[in-house]
Amino acid sequence: MERTVNYAIVGCGRIAPFHADGIAMAPSARLVAVCDIVEEKARDFAASHGNVKYYTDAEEMFRNESIDVCSVCVPSGNHHEIVILAAKYGINVLCEKPLDVNLTNMQAMVDACNASGVRLGAIFQRRTYQAAQEVKKAIDSGAFGKITLASASLLFYRDQEYYDSGDWRGTWELDGGGALMNQGVHGIDMIAWLMGGVESVNADCQRLVWDTQVEDTAVIRVRYKNGAIGTIEGTTSVYPGLETIFRIGGEKGSVIFGDNKIYKWIFKDNTPPCPVIEDEYAGTNCSYDNCTPHAVQIEDMAQAIINGTKPMLTGEEAIQSVKVILSIYRSARESKEIKVDNYND
Ligand SMILES: NC(=O)c1ccc[n+]([C@@H]2O[C@H](COP(=O)([O-])OP(=O)(O)OC[C@H]3O[C@@H](n4cnc5c(N)ncnc54)[C@H](O)[C@@H]3O)[C@@H](O)[C@H]2O)c1
């Protein structure tokens, strides 16, 4: 008989419906309970997602329910508390991005999960987009020749109302940063993943518009581990928010792509040919109907449990993009180039 993996969700805010809907779509997953410290949120969320049990205390839920995986959807700087608690109860974790907001917390999460023998998976759902998968394949096959330039334009817009909508938003302690740590982290993860890692950063981070503690506008000069150089721009200050754009070019080809769209795909001898992307949410790992990128990662974690393997994106790997961002912040503060591998809190 096919095994079903029991999921619970901690944190019933904005991102939680993506998990609940993804769990409903994923063939091997089912939602058994949810938790939020605000009782009304937990109760309403449970009522609109299959009338599952709800709790206001994560530990009580972990103690009372039979849970295989916990989706962690609390504010970023609280991720470690829930992940370490879940590990204590032998529960696998699928944690929202960013993994946490400093290296000490993230390492403690990885260590706790390793010590308990549970999996720590991290959400970076944009890695499942077909455009990203196709670019990764082209890079890995050597189609670009030597890659020389790789840039990311991550221009979002969030208004003051957004920053005022939760006490944690736009704070160093719980958001961990601004345009880069919250919104830009997806694109920074993407470009770092595609380039095989970031060697060093040289950054200018500014708070130009919003009344927060953190940056809303940033430009970074980047050296990648594969020898390429490039820039990253990240904002929440550019109305109305422009599309995410990545530009990667080298000796034998260039690609411009965005959120599951390929704008340019040009290679010598037309090899490899430009892939066709039919569906906005097309995910190459997705073999069932109507799936979302979150569902792909939720099913992937369920399969990892069923098959005794690792999830597609582990906690160890998810540390890297946060480390790049922490290095960017240090570079901006100290006005100098920072080597990412040398970063320590
Ligand atoms: N993958 C994505 O594209 C994406 C998009 C948005 C947010 N996120 C991430 O999801 C996380 C949550 O963001 P959000 O926008 O949903 O925030 P939110 O403020 O809307 O929701 C967070 C919820 O967690 C609850 N909470 C706080 N501490 C708790 C605890 N100890 N136990 C139980 N519940 C607790 C709060 O009451 C709140 O309801 C953040 O880390 C954010 O970066 C990811």
Ligand as a Chemical Component Dictionary entry (heavy atoms), coordinates in Angstrom:
data_LIG
# 
_chem_comp.id                   LIG 
_chem_comp.type                 NON-POLYMER 
_chem_comp.pdbx_formal_charge   0 
_chem_comp.three_letter_code    LIG 
# 
loop_
_chem_comp_atom.comp_id 
_chem_comp_atom.atom_id 
_chem_comp_atom.alt_atom_id 
_chem_comp_atom.type_symbol 
_chem_comp_atom.charge 
_chem_comp_atom.model_Cartn_x 
_chem_comp_atom.model_Cartn_y 
_chem_comp_atom.model_Cartn_z 
_chem_comp_atom.pdbx_ordinal 
LIG N1  N1  N 0  8.604  30.809 0.007  1  
LIG C1  C1  C 0  8.077  32.012 -0.161 2  
LIG O1  O1  O 0  7.913  32.498 -1.289 3  
LIG C2  C2  C 0  7.661  32.806 1.049  4  
LIG C3  C3  C 0  6.733  33.854 0.913  5  
LIG C4  C4  C 0  6.337  34.550 2.074  6  
LIG C5  C5  C 0  6.897  34.232 3.307  7  
LIG N2  N2  N 1  7.846  33.228 3.382  8  
LIG C6  C6  C 0  8.492  32.924 4.692  9  
LIG O2  O2  O 0  7.519  32.332 5.547  10 
LIG C7  C7  C 0  7.751  32.742 6.906  11 
LIG C8  C8  C 0  6.464  33.368 7.453  12 
LIG O3  O3  O 0  6.141  34.499 6.679  13 
LIG P1  P1  P 0  4.617  35.029 6.594  14 
LIG O4  O4  O 0  4.623  36.103 5.593  15 
LIG O5  O5  O -1 3.671  33.885 6.440  16 
LIG O6  O6  O 0  4.479  35.675 8.058  17 
LIG P2  P2  P 0  3.127  36.013 8.863  18 
LIG O7  O7  O 0  3.498  37.030 9.866  19 
LIG O8  O8  O 0  2.023  36.280 7.909  20 
LIG O9  O9  O 0  2.801  34.615 9.594  21 
LIG C9  C9  C 0  3.593  34.089 10.627 22 
LIG C10 C10 C 0  2.658  33.388 11.614 23 
LIG O10 O10 O 0  3.436  32.684 12.575 24 
LIG C11 C11 C 0  2.770  32.786 13.842 25 
LIG N3  N3  N 0  3.744  32.477 14.883 26 
LIG C12 C12 C 0  4.780  33.231 15.350 27 
LIG N4  N4  N 0  5.494  32.558 16.276 28 
LIG C13 C13 C 0  4.888  31.350 16.419 29 
LIG C14 C14 C 0  5.161  30.207 17.234 30 
LIG N5  N5  N 0  6.182  30.170 18.085 31 
LIG N6  N6  N 0  4.338  29.137 17.123 32 
LIG C15 C15 C 0  3.277  29.153 16.265 33 
LIG N7  N7  N 0  2.982  30.212 15.465 34 
LIG C16 C16 C 0  3.779  31.287 15.539 35 
LIG C17 C17 C 0  2.226  34.207 13.864 36 
LIG O11 O11 O 0  1.185  34.383 14.784 37 
LIG C18 C18 C 0  1.765  34.362 12.406 38 
LIG O12 O12 O 0  0.411  33.977 12.247 39 
LIG C19 C19 C 0  8.933  33.725 6.861  40 
LIG O13 O13 O 0  10.119 33.044 7.178  41 
LIG C20 C20 C 0  8.972  34.184 5.415  42 
LIG O14 O14 O 0  10.280 34.546 4.959  43 
LIG C21 C21 C 0  8.199  32.514 2.308  44 
# 
loop_
_chem_comp_bond.comp_id 
_chem_comp_bond.atom_id_1 
_chem_comp_bond.atom_id_2 
_chem_comp_bond.value_order 
_chem_comp_bond.pdbx_ordinal 
LIG N1  C1  SING 1  
LIG C1  O1  DOUB 2  
LIG C1  C2  SING 3  
LIG C2  C3  SING 4  
LIG C2  C21 DOUB 5  
LIG C3  C4  DOUB 6  
LIG C4  C5  SING 7  
LIG C5  N2  DOUB 8  
LIG N2  C6  SING 9  
LIG N2  C21 SING 10 
LIG C6  O2  SING 11 
LIG C6  C20 SING 12 
LIG O2  C7  SING 13 
LIG C7  C8  SING 14 
LIG C7  C19 SING 15 
LIG C8  O3  SING 16 
LIG O3  P1  SING 17 
LIG P1  O4  DOUB 18 
LIG P1  O5  SING 19 
LIG P1  O6  SING 20 
LIG O6  P2  SING 21 
LIG P2  O7  DOUB 22 
LIG P2  O8  SING 23 
LIG P2  O9  SING 24 
LIG O9  C9  SING 25 
LIG C9  C10 SING 26 
LIG C10 O10 SING 27 
LIG C10 C18 SING 28 
LIG O10 C11 SING 29 
LIG C11 N3  SING 30 
LIG C11 C17 SING 31 
LIG N3  C12 SING 32 
LIG N3  C16 SING 33 
LIG C12 N4  DOUB 34 
LIG N4  C13 SING 35 
LIG C13 C14 SING 36 
LIG C13 C16 DOUB 37 
LIG C14 N5  SING 38 
LIG C14 N6  DOUB 39 
LIG N6  C15 SING 40 
LIG C15 N7  DOUB 41 
LIG N7  C16 SING 42 
LIG C17 O11 SING 43 
LIG C17 C18 SING 44 
LIG C18 O12 SING 45 
LIG C19 O13 SING 46 
LIG C19 C20 SING 47 
LIG C20 O14 SING 48 
# 
